[in-house]
Amino acid sequence: MDKRKSILLRVAPELWDALNRWAHDELRSVNAQIEYVLREAVRRRTGRYPAAPGAGDAQAAGAPAGPPPAPADAEPPEPPTDESA
């Protein structure tokens, strides 16, 4: 039997649409996408959620996987300059 908790979640229609599109892009159900987002948020913010099986040692210890990705509309970083030439 499934040991997960069932909850009622109310979200704005715009948020639902965004989650639905994101889930579709990643081949997940909206429920699985919400669970993924919540799991990652808890793990990154608190380190209180265990990493997925097969993750590296640092992730298994609850360490963040690295910096979060830049927003899609962010400016790309400046390339490094070689001042020695």
N, C-alpha and C positions, 0 to 999 in steps of 0.2 A: 504494500500500500504506500502511496506517496506521502512523505512526511512533511511536505511543504505547507506553509500556512496560506490560506486564501484570504484576500483582503478586497475591500471595495475601494477603488481609487477614482476620484473625480478629477478630470483634467480639462483644461480649456480646449475647444475644438482645434485651435491652431497648433497647440502642443501635440494633440493626438495625431493630426495630419503629419507633422514633422517626424514624430516617432514612427508612424506607419511607413513613411517614405524611407527613413533610415533603416528600419527593420527589413523592408523589402530589398534595399540595396545590399544588405549583408545576409540575405537569405534566412532571416529569422522571423518568427512570429512577433507581434507587438509585445506579447507577454514575455517572451524570451529576451527581447531587446530591453525592456524595462528592467528585468532582473539583471541583465548584463550591466546596464548603466549603474544601477544601484550597487551591485557588487564591486565594480571598479571604483566608484566614488568612495565607498566605505574603505576599501583596501588602500587607495591612494591618500585619503585624508587622515585615516587613523591607524592603518596597518593592522587592524583588528579582524581582517578577514583573510583566511588562508589562501595562498596562491593556488592556481589550478594544478592538478596532478601533472608532473612532468616539467614544471617550471624550474628555472635555475635556482641555485642555493640562495641567492640574495632575495629573489622573489618569494621563495618558500619561507624566508624569515620575516616577510612582511615589508621588505624594503620597496620603495617605489621603483617602477620599471624604468624610470627616466623622466625627463621633463615632458609635460603634456605637449601634444602637437600644436603648432601655431595655427591660429584661425585661418580659414581659407582666404579671407580678404586681407591678410596681413602682408606688409611689404616684405619682399625677400631680403635677407641680410646682404650687406655690402661685401663684395669679394675682398679677401685680404690683398694688401698691396705689398709688393716686394721692393723695399726701399734700398736694398743692398746693391741693386744694379745701376 
